[in-house]
Amino acid sequence: MTPRFDDPRAARRWNDYFAAIDRLLAERRGRPSALRFELESHLAESFASIDSGLGEEDRVALAIARTGTPVEVAEGGEFRRTLGLRTGIWLGKAARRAGRGLGFGVAALFAAMAIAKPLWSDHVGLFDAGGGRWSAGILAAPGGRELLGLWVIPIGLALAAMITLLLTKSMRVATARGDERV
């Protein structure tokens, strides 16, 4: 897929660029050879589309500038847009962040229930409405028998702490793996 160059400086620039790409992609998990192939084909197309009135070295430099530096490419800059993965990666990150946000919201709800129980005891807890129907949370009109009593406080605080710790750990793991920046 590498174009045939008449100018040795253009060939050297091309080869140096892909040597840097190979070094950076080797540190990443996944299929670096497939990613490199896609990048090389995109760069070759970009090179071919540039006005041939410029010298080969200038055309290679311009094609590389359009695509991005090796660091930008390895970190997911233009390369992921080139591969059409940017949307998928963005959606994956958005889904993880939304899931974490939902998780932190649930943790906050459990903490709010624990705090509200002493203040509004008849309306906070786990209620049996009869007929196999249960309701839980902070309710305006609970209607039914309260099942947990003051146990809602330690259970709610324990669940809130556990959810918060698990989500925080998952964020640390994702950041350490390089999946996300916080």
C-alpha positions as CSV (number, residue, x, y, z in Angstrom):
1,M,0.0,0.0,0.0
2,T,3.0,2.3,0.3
3,P,3.3,4.5,-2.7
4,R,6.5,4.3,-4.8
5,F,8.6,7.3,-4.2
6,D,11.2,8.8,-6.5
7,D,12.4,11.2,-3.8
8,P,14.3,9.4,-1.0
9,R,13.4,12.1,1.5
10,A,9.7,11.5,0.9
11,A,10.3,7.7,1.4
12,R,12.3,8.4,4.6
13,R,9.5,10.7,5.9
14,W,6.9,8.1,5.1
15,N,8.9,5.3,6.8
16,D,9.7,7.4,9.8
17,Y,6.1,8.2,10.3
18,F,5.0,4.6,10.2
19,A,7.9,3.5,12.4
20,A,6.6,5.9,15.0
21,I,3.0,4.7,14.5
22,D,4.2,1.1,14.9
23,R,6.0,1.9,18.2
24,L,2.9,3.7,19.6
25,L,0.4,1.1,18.4
26,A,2.5,-1.8,19.9
27,E,1.7,-0.3,23.3
28,R,-2.0,-0.4,22.6
29,R,-4.1,-3.6,22.8
30,G,-6.3,-4.7,19.9
31,R,-5.3,-5.4,16.3
32,P,-2.5,-2.8,15.6
33,S,-1.8,-4.4,12.2
34,A,-5.3,-3.8,10.9
35,L,-5.3,-0.3,12.3
36,R,-1.9,0.4,10.6
37,F,-3.2,-1.0,7.3
38,E,-6.2,1.3,7.4
39,L,-4.1,4.3,8.3
40,E,-1.6,3.5,5.5
41,S,-4.3,3.2,2.9
42,H,-5.9,6.4,4.1
43,L,-2.6,8.2,4.0
44,A,-1.8,6.8,0.5
45,E,-5.2,8.1,-0.8
46,S,-4.6,11.5,0.8
47,F,-1.1,11.6,-0.8
48,A,-2.6,10.7,-4.2
49,S,-5.2,13.4,-3.9
50,I,-2.7,16.2,-3.3
51,D,-1.7,18.4,-6.3
52,S,1.2,16.7,-8.1
53,G,2.7,20.1,-8.7
54,L,4.2,19.9,-5.2
55,G,7.3,17.8,-4.6
56,E,6.8,14.3,-3.2
57,E,8.2,15.2,0.2
58,D,5.8,18.2,0.5
59,R,2.9,16.0,-0.5
60,V,3.9,13.4,2.1
61,A,4.2,16.1,4.7
62,L,0.8,17.5,3.8
63,A,-0.9,14.1,3.9
64,I,0.6,13.5,7.3
65,A,-0.5,16.9,8.5
66,R,-4.0,16.1,7.4
67,T,-4.0,12.8,9.3
68,G,-2.2,13.9,12.4
69,T,1.0,13.2,14.3
70,P,1.8,9.7,15.4
71,V,0.8,10.6,19.0
72,E,-2.5,12.0,17.9
73,V,-3.1,8.9,15.8
74,A,-2.3,6.4,18.5
75,E,-4.4,8.4,21.0
76,G,-7.4,8.3,18.7
77,G,-7.3,11.6,16.9
78,E,-7.8,11.7,13.2
79,F,-7.0,7.9,12.9
80,R,-10.3,6.9,14.6
81,R,-12.2,9.4,12.5
82,T,-10.5,7.9,9.4
83,L,-11.6,4.4,10.3
84,G,-15.1,5.4,11.1
85,L,-14.6,4.3,14.7
86,R,-14.9,7.7,16.3
87,T,-18.7,7.5,16.6
88,G,-18.6,3.9,18.0
89,I,-15.8,4.8,20.5
90,W,-17.7,8.0,21.5
91,L,-20.9,6.0,22.0
92,G,-19.1,3.4,24.1
93,K,-17.6,6.1,26.3
94,A,-20.9,7.9,26.5
95,A,-22.6,4.6,27.5
96,R,-20.0,3.9,30.2
97,R,-20.3,7.4,31.5
98,A,-24.1,7.3,31.5
99,G,-24.0,4.0,33.3
100,R,-21.7,5.4,35.9
101,G,-23.8,8.5,36.2
102,L,-26.9,6.3,36.7
103,G,-25.0,4.2,39.3
104,F,-23.9,7.3,41.2
105,G,-27.5,8.5,41.1
106,V,-28.7,5.2,42.6
107,A,-26.1,5.5,45.3
108,A,-27.3,9.1,46.0
109,L,-30.9,7.8,46.3
110,F,-29.9,5.1,48.8
111,A,-28.0,7.8,50.8
112,A,-30.9,10.2,50.6
113,M,-33.2,7.4,51.9
114,A,-30.9,6.8,54.8
115,I,-30.8,10.5,55.7
116,A,-34.5,11.0,55.2
117,K,-35.7,8.0,57.3
118,P,-35.3,9.7,60.7
119,L,-36.9,12.9,59.5
120,W,-39.8,11.4,57.6
121,S,-40.0,7.9,58.9
122,D,-43.6,7.1,57.8
123,H,-42.7,7.9,54.1
124,V,-39.3,6.3,53.7
125,G,-38.5,2.6,53.4
126,L,-39.6,-0.7,51.9
127,F,-43.4,-1.1,52.0
128,D,-45.7,-4.1,51.4
129,A,-48.8,-2.8,49.7
130,G,-50.5,-6.2,49.8
131,G,-51.3,-8.6,47.0
132,G,-47.6,-9.1,46.2
133,R,-46.9,-5.5,45.4
134,W,-44.0,-3.7,47.1
135,S,-42.8,-0.2,46.9
136,A,-39.5,1.3,48.1
137,G,-38.0,4.8,48.4
138,I,-39.2,8.1,49.5
139,L,-42.9,8.0,48.9
140,A,-45.6,10.7,49.3
141,A,-48.3,8.2,50.2
142,P,-46.7,4.9,51.0
143,G,-49.9,2.9,51.7
144,G,-48.9,-0.4,53.3
145,R,-46.8,-2.0,56.0
146,E,-43.2,-0.8,56.4
147,L,-40.9,-3.9,56.3
148,L,-37.4,-2.8,57.3
149,G,-38.0,0.0,59.9
150,L,-34.8,1.8,60.9
151,W,-32.8,-0.9,59.1
152,V,-33.2,1.3,56.0
153,I,-30.5,3.6,57.4
154,P,-27.6,1.2,57.6
155,I,-28.7,-0.8,54.6
156,G,-29.0,2.4,52.5
157,L,-25.7,3.8,53.7
158,A,-23.9,0.4,53.0
159,L,-25.4,0.1,49.5
160,A,-24.5,3.7,48.7
161,A,-20.9,3.2,49.9
162,M,-20.6,-0.1,48.0
163,I,-21.9,1.3,44.7
164,T,-19.7,4.4,45.1
165,L,-16.6,2.3,45.7
166,L,-17.3,-0.1,42.8
167,L,-17.9,2.8,40.4
168,T,-14.8,4.7,41.6
169,K,-12.7,1.5,41.2
170,S,-14.1,1.0,37.7
171,M,-13.1,4.5,36.7
172,R,-9.6,4.0,38.1
173,V,-9.2,0.8,36.2
174,A,-10.5,2.4,32.9
175,T,-8.1,5.4,33.4
176,A,-5.1,3.1,34.1
177,R,-5.9,1.0,31.0
178,G,-6.1,4.2,29.0
179,D,-9.7,3.6,28.0
180,E,-10.7,7.0,29.4
181,R,-9.4,10.2,30.7
182,V,-11.0,11.6,33.8
